[in-house]
Amino acid sequence: MDRSIDILAFGAHPDDVELGCGGTIVKEVKLGKSVGIIDLTRGELGTRGTPEIRDEESANAAKVMGINFRENLGFKDGFFKNDESHQIEVIKIIRKYKPKIVLCNAKDDRHIDHPKGANLITDSCFLSGLKKVKTNYNGINQEPHRPLNVYHYIQWKNSSPDFLVDISGYETQKMNTIKCYSSQFYDPSSKEPETLISKKNFLDMIYNRSSDLGRLIGVEHAEGFTSNRVIATNSLNDLI
């Protein structure tokens, strides 16, 4: 059965969403918004952990965030493409949930799946609004739907944000969602190989980044986003 939600966040891998916009999602949930997450892959190429472990970790993180649902499309980690077959699967999800806002990976980043994921989601959001692109979900023909806005969260690279979201008071819950992925991030008892993101300074960087972005707008913590379109406001009084 189709439904309409406020925000649908996509991540190429489990934990991308938590790292890039976990604070924003926690805040929107607290404000009463309906939010869902779609992971494109199970992160099976990750040096640490297994797909099964990451499935469990992502489910636990979803509970901490309080989101409405989380699904995994099971695309091939490292090798999924921005082609018709993948676009159709994403379009089915967009038309199923009819989000007003879509959040997705950074347009330029270190991991090749991040810009691929960004382009896949952006293109699929456009195609989803075309009547002549036909999709069928669970035996039901779907109607076109195009989200109002698509925003990209910031990941490894310090991209210049087009706008910032104040997440002051939600930064601790954000970090708690990230720590649900104990197979991936700092754990002094782990016997697995060390990676760039398993070092303690990586989690420190995530926290310090939100603090530094907050500094730019005079708040304690913030998360940054980029946009493919000009940002508009109804009134100067809406800006902080």
Steps between C-alpha positions, in 0.01 A plus 500: 500500500643839399559768757649848513790588728681822578862391454664204329875467555714283273848368578732295281599304810353438845635781724533761220176668607591496869840656434379762255163610634417296809448810713261655250297180482479466878386862524236462228364187667472692829313773311244241392616444144475159337842374391626188327844377397594297193845340491609416147748224597580286804858630509633151425838626375582665831828390656337442837182317592264298281175583316307316773668702774434824315135404450465468877691821566289701254181367660626606843593844370152540351350434844726762660395755238132414537434495125191347340677235292829390348551285191797368304489469121783245493695664219857375448742689723767675293350392169143632482441738210294802415321316221142422406466181703620666821302818432178302461548338842558840661203650316278224640604602853449872432153436359417264786579750776445831314750703705486879506876522560775257403844495665788313338875455472757769427548595136880491534672270749782255564296179470391434140155381612416837653491713182355201312224479758444876487458496122283188507258653749494843334429352157241259640315784676467680167397190305249408771297805401464393139165344414641287218748328731292201604556309825314228681540426870348182647270464201372859514575759230655805663424867442776756426646688796786749513632620838493875557869514591811281493784589736846344536659453841874551554723194545877444493593816311433836661270625227376858528136482614221691330310506828535379859252337735524579871521164683591642842371266771490203260872449449527239776218290357665530158826364639308218672352395166848492346634292789238235422743400224758358737645280226596808298607765747731535797495200731817443705406133552463424129742251342416606145736697271517871565352726233480876448156511661570260788746739664381699799587827331240429229212514750661807654508659155129433443412665830741789449371562148146554629640733762699696242203526263289618791755772568438642154135575582536575869365172640659206680475238225387483137501275194566620147326425172547587135220554251463463125261794491484851644384506862190714558330643805160659553635771724825643630362425845521127423879521481708460815 
